[in-house]
Amino acid sequence: MDLQKTSDGWTALLGAMQGTASGAVKRAQAAGRSADECITPNDLLPIRRLLAAAADPNQACSQSATPCAISPLLFAVHVGYGVIVEMLLRAKALPDHADPKVPKPLLVACANSNAPCAKLLLEAGALVEPLDAGATPMTIACECGQDALGIVELLLQFKASPDRADACGNTPLMWACEANAEGVAELLLNARACPRRVNMAGDAALNIALKHAQAKEYRATGTPLVELLTRHTAMTAPALLQRRVELRGLSGRPELNGCRGVAVSFDPKTGRYGVQLDGKVREKVALRPATLRAVGDG
C-alpha cells in the first residue's frame, strides 16, 4: 500500500483520519455527544497501523476543495480529536508545521476554544508567540470571549504575553473587551496587561468596553467590565466618551466650530478625545475637552 498518496489526492494517513472523523461525527449526532467522545479503538486502528508502518505524520497535501496544504496534525486539531493529536505528536509530528497560507495548529485550537488540544501542542513545543506580526494565539483566544477562559489561563502558564498586539494594534485585553468577557479581562489584568494601550484606531480597552456597555445587547452585562477596567486604570471613564458633541472655540480650525460628531475615543496620555465628525467626509479629529460640548442625539 502506498503510504503517501491515495487516488483522491489525500495521503493514506489523512484518508484514514477523514474516515475516522466521518464515523465519529455520525455516532455523535445520533447520541447527542461530542465527536471526540465517540471515537472507538476500531476507529483508531487504521491510523495506528499507518504510523507503525512509518507513514509521515508531517506530510501535508491538498485537494481541489482545499487548495492549501493540510497536515495530519492540523486536520486533527481542526476536528478537535485530542486522542489523534496525541498519537501524531508521539509519532514526531511537528507542532508548528503548517502551510504558510493556513493557520498553525495552535491558532486553530485557540480559535476553537479547545484547551485539551492546545495543551498537547504547547507541551510538544508549539510556539506560544509567533515570529510574524500577525495574530497571536492569545489574541485569537480572547476573540472567543468567556469560552476562552481556560485557554487564556493555559497560555499564560506557558509564558504568553498578555500585552502583545496583533497587526491592527489590538491587544488581548481589547479583544476580551470586544467580546464583553469580564472573566478573561480580569485574568489578563491580573497578569499585568496594560489597560492604557491604544490600538491603531485610537481606542483603549476602556473605550471598547464603554461602547458595548451602551449597546442594547450588552447593556445588562457590560457595566461590570467597565468598572473592572476603571479600577485597574485608576481613572474614571471620560465624561464625553461615546457621546454626541459639538465643536466650539477652535482657533486653529475655526471652520469646524459648530460641527457635530461622536467622541469615539480618548487618549489618556494627551487628554484629547478622538471625534468622528458627521457628514460625508467623516473626518476624525483630536480635540481638548474644553472645545467640546455634549449635545443630544438629534
C-alpha positions as CSV (number, residue, x, y, z in Angstrom):
1,M,0.0,0.0,0.0
2,D,1.3,3.5,-0.9
3,L,1.7,5.3,2.4
4,Q,1.9,8.7,0.8
5,K,-0.8,9.3,-1.8
6,T,-4.3,7.9,-2.5
7,S,-6.2,8.2,-5.7
8,D,-8.2,11.2,-4.4
9,G,-5.1,13.2,-3.6
10,W,-5.0,12.7,0.2
11,T,-2.2,10.9,1.9
12,A,-3.2,7.5,3.2
13,L,-2.9,8.9,6.8
14,L,-5.2,11.8,6.1
15,G,-7.6,9.5,4.3
16,A,-7.8,7.2,7.4
17,M,-8.3,10.3,9.7
18,Q,-11.1,11.6,7.5
19,G,-12.8,8.2,7.7
20,T,-12.4,8.2,11.5
21,A,-13.9,11.7,11.6
22,S,-16.9,10.8,9.5
23,G,-17.8,7.8,11.5
24,A,-17.4,9.5,14.9
25,V,-19.5,12.5,13.8
26,K,-22.4,10.3,12.7
27,R,-22.3,8.5,16.1
28,A,-22.0,11.8,17.9
29,Q,-25.0,13.2,16.1
30,A,-27.1,10.2,17.0
31,A,-26.0,10.2,20.6
32,G,-26.0,13.9,21.2
33,R,-22.4,13.9,22.3
34,S,-19.1,15.3,21.1
35,A,-17.4,13.5,18.2
36,D,-14.2,13.2,20.3
37,E,-16.2,11.1,22.9
38,C,-17.5,8.8,20.2
39,I,-14.1,7.6,18.7
40,T,-13.7,3.9,19.3
41,P,-10.5,1.8,19.3
42,N,-11.5,0.4,16.0
43,D,-11.7,3.9,14.5
44,L,-8.1,4.5,15.6
45,L,-6.7,1.1,14.3
46,P,-6.1,2.2,10.7
47,I,-4.2,5.3,11.9
48,R,-2.1,3.3,14.3
49,R,-1.2,0.8,11.6
50,L,-0.1,3.5,9.2
51,L,2.0,5.3,11.8
52,A,3.6,1.9,12.8
53,A,4.4,1.4,9.1
54,A,6.3,4.7,9.0
55,A,3.7,6.9,7.4
56,D,5.0,10.5,7.6
57,P,2.9,12.4,10.2
58,N,4.1,15.7,8.7
59,Q,3.3,15.2,5.0
60,A,0.6,17.7,4.0
61,C,-1.5,17.5,0.9
62,S,-4.3,19.4,-0.8
63,Q,-7.3,18.7,-2.9
64,S,-9.3,20.9,-5.3
65,A,-11.6,21.8,-2.4
66,T,-8.7,22.7,-0.1
67,P,-6.0,24.3,-2.2
68,C,-3.9,25.0,0.8
69,A,-1.8,22.0,2.1
70,I,-3.3,20.4,5.2
71,S,-1.1,18.4,7.5
72,P,-2.5,15.5,9.6
73,L,-1.9,17.4,12.8
74,L,-3.8,20.5,11.5
75,F,-6.7,18.3,10.4
76,A,-6.8,16.5,13.8
77,V,-6.8,19.9,15.7
78,H,-9.4,21.3,13.4
79,V,-11.9,18.5,14.0
80,G,-10.9,18.5,17.7
81,Y,-9.8,14.9,18.2
82,G,-7.3,15.2,21.1
83,V,-6.6,11.4,21.1
84,I,-5.4,11.6,17.4
85,V,-3.4,14.8,18.1
86,E,-1.6,12.9,20.9
87,M,-0.9,10.0,18.6
88,L,0.5,12.2,15.9
89,L,2.7,14.1,18.3
90,R,4.1,10.9,19.7
91,A,4.9,9.9,16.1
92,K,7.1,13.1,15.8
93,A,4.6,15.4,14.1
94,L,6.0,18.9,14.3
95,P,3.6,21.1,16.4
96,D,4.3,24.2,14.3
97,H,4.3,22.5,10.8
98,A,1.8,24.2,8.5
99,D,1.4,25.7,5.0
100,P,2.2,29.4,5.2
101,K,-1.2,30.1,3.8
102,V,-3.1,28.4,6.7
103,P,-3.0,29.0,10.5
104,K,-0.7,26.9,12.6
105,P,-2.4,24.2,14.7
106,L,-2.1,26.1,18.0
107,L,-4.0,29.1,16.4
108,V,-6.8,26.7,15.3
109,A,-7.0,25.1,18.7
110,C,-7.3,28.6,20.3
111,A,-9.9,29.7,17.7
112,N,-12.0,26.6,18.6
113,S,-11.5,27.2,22.4
114,N,-10.1,23.6,22.5
115,A,-7.9,23.7,25.6
116,P,-7.0,20.0,25.6
117,C,-5.6,20.2,22.1
118,A,-3.9,23.5,22.9
119,K,-2.2,21.9,25.9
120,L,-0.9,18.9,23.9
121,L,0.6,21.3,21.3
122,L,2.2,23.6,23.9
123,E,3.7,20.6,25.8
124,A,5.1,19.4,22.5
125,G,6.9,22.8,22.0
126,A,4.5,24.8,19.9
127,L,5.5,28.5,19.7
128,V,3.3,30.5,22.1
129,E,4.5,33.7,20.4
130,P,4.6,33.6,16.6
131,L,7.5,35.0,14.7
132,D,5.4,37.2,12.4
133,A,3.4,40.3,13.3
134,G,0.0,38.8,12.8
135,A,-2.5,37.4,15.2
136,T,-1.2,35.5,18.3
137,P,-2.7,32.5,20.0
138,M,-3.6,34.8,22.9
139,T,-5.4,37.4,20.7
140,I,-7.2,34.7,18.8
141,A,-8.3,33.0,22.1
142,C,-9.6,36.3,23.6
143,E,-11.7,36.9,20.5
144,C,-13.8,33.9,21.6
145,G,-14.9,35.6,24.8
146,Q,-15.7,33.9,28.0
147,D,-15.4,30.4,26.5
148,A,-11.7,31.0,26.1
149,L,-11.0,31.4,29.9
150,G,-9.3,28.0,30.2
151,I,-7.1,28.6,27.1
152,V,-6.1,32.1,28.2
153,E,-5.1,30.7,31.6
154,L,-3.1,27.9,29.8
155,L,-1.3,30.3,27.5
156,L,-0.3,32.5,30.5
157,Q,1.1,29.4,32.2
158,F,3.3,28.9,29.1
159,K,4.5,32.5,29.3
160,A,2.4,34.0,26.6
161,S,2.4,37.8,26.7
162,P,-0.9,39.4,27.9
163,D,0.0,42.5,26.0
164,R,1.3,41.5,22.6
165,A,-0.9,43.2,20.0
166,D,-2.0,41.9,16.5
167,A,-1.3,43.7,13.3
168,C,-4.0,46.3,14.0
169,G,-2.7,47.1,17.4
170,N,-5.4,45.2,19.3
171,T,-4.2,43.6,22.5
172,P,-5.7,40.5,24.1
173,L,-7.4,42.8,26.6
174,M,-9.0,44.8,23.8
175,W,-10.3,41.6,22.2
176,A,-11.7,40.4,25.6
177,C,-13.5,43.8,25.9
178,E,-14.8,43.4,22.3
179,A,-16.3,40.1,23.4
180,N,-17.6,41.5,26.7
181,A,-15.6,38.8,28.5
182,E,-15.2,40.1,32.0
183,G,-13.5,37.0,33.4
184,V,-10.9,36.9,30.6
185,A,-10.2,40.6,31.0
186,E,-9.7,40.1,34.8
187,L,-7.3,37.2,34.2
188,L,-5.3,39.4,31.7
189,L,-5.2,42.4,34.1
190,N,-4.1,40.2,37.0
191,A,-1.3,39.1,34.6
192,R,-0.3,42.8,34.3
193,A,-1.9,43.5,30.9
194,C,-1.7,47.3,30.3
195,P,-5.2,48.8,30.1
196,R,-3.9,52.1,28.8
197,R,-2.5,50.9,25.4
198,V,-4.2,52.3,22.3
199,N,-4.8,50.5,19.0
200,M,-4.4,51.9,15.5
201,A,-8.0,53.2,15.6
202,G,-7.1,55.2,18.8
203,D,-9.2,53.1,21.2
204,A,-8.0,51.8,24.6
205,A,-9.7,48.8,26.2
206,L,-11.9,51.1,28.3
207,N,-13.2,52.8,25.2
208,I,-14.2,49.5,23.7
209,A,-15.9,48.3,26.9
210,L,-17.9,51.6,27.1
211,K,-19.1,51.2,23.5
212,H,-20.5,47.7,24.4
213,A,-21.9,48.9,27.7
214,Q,-24.1,51.3,25.7
215,A,-25.1,48.7,23.1
216,K,-28.5,47.1,23.6
217,E,-27.2,43.5,23.5
218,Y,-24.6,44.2,26.3
219,R,-26.5,46.9,28.3
220,A,-27.3,44.5,31.1
221,T,-23.9,42.9,31.4
222,G,-21.4,45.5,30.1
223,T,-21.2,47.7,33.2
224,P,-19.1,45.3,35.4
225,L,-16.4,45.2,32.7
226,V,-16.2,49.0,32.6
227,E,-16.0,49.0,36.4
228,L,-13.2,46.5,36.3
229,L,-11.1,48.5,33.8
230,T,-11.8,51.7,35.7
231,R,-10.3,50.1,38.9
232,H,-7.2,48.9,37.1
233,T,-6.6,52.1,35.2
234,A,-7.2,54.2,38.3
235,M,-9.2,56.6,36.2
236,T,-12.8,57.4,35.7
237,A,-14.4,56.9,32.4
238,P,-14.0,60.1,30.3
239,A,-17.3,62.0,30.6
240,L,-17.8,62.6,26.9
241,L,-16.7,59.2,25.5
242,Q,-19.2,57.7,23.1
243,R,-21.4,60.8,23.4
244,R,-22.5,63.2,20.7
245,V,-20.6,66.5,20.9
246,E,-20.5,69.9,19.2
247,L,-17.2,71.7,18.5
248,R,-16.6,75.2,19.8
249,G,-13.8,77.7,20.5
250,L,-11.4,76.2,17.9
251,S,-8.8,78.8,16.8
252,G,-6.6,76.5,14.7
253,R,-9.5,75.3,12.6
254,P,-12.3,77.7,13.1
255,E,-14.3,76.3,10.1
256,L,-15.1,73.3,12.3
257,N,-16.8,75.3,15.0
258,G,-20.4,74.3,15.2
259,C,-19.8,70.9,13.6
260,R,-21.1,67.8,15.4
261,G,-19.9,64.3,15.8
262,V,-19.2,61.4,18.3
263,A,-16.4,61.3,20.7
264,V,-15.3,57.7,19.8
265,S,-12.0,57.5,21.7
266,F,-10.0,59.1,24.4
267,D,-6.2,59.2,24.7
268,P,-5.2,59.4,28.4
269,K,-1.6,60.5,27.5
270,T,-2.7,63.6,25.6
271,G,-6.0,64.2,27.4
272,R,-7.7,64.6,24.0
273,Y,-10.8,63.0,22.5
274,G,-10.9,61.5,19.1
275,V,-14.1,62.9,17.5
276,Q,-15.6,61.4,14.4
277,L,-17.4,64.2,12.6
278,D,-20.7,63.9,10.9
279,G,-21.1,64.4,7.2
280,K,-19.8,62.8,4.0
281,V,-16.1,63.2,4.9
282,R,-16.4,61.8,8.4
283,E,-13.1,63.2,9.4
284,K,-11.7,62.2,12.8
285,V,-10.0,65.0,14.8
286,A,-8.2,65.0,18.2
287,L,-9.6,67.7,20.5
288,R,-9.3,69.0,24.0
289,P,-12.4,68.6,26.3
290,A,-12.7,72.4,26.5
291,T,-13.5,72.6,22.8
292,L,-16.4,70.1,23.1
293,R,-20.0,70.4,24.3
294,A,-22.3,67.4,24.9
295,V,-25.4,67.6,22.8
296,G,-28.5,65.4,22.3
297,D,-28.7,62.5,19.9
298,G,-30.6,64.5,17.4
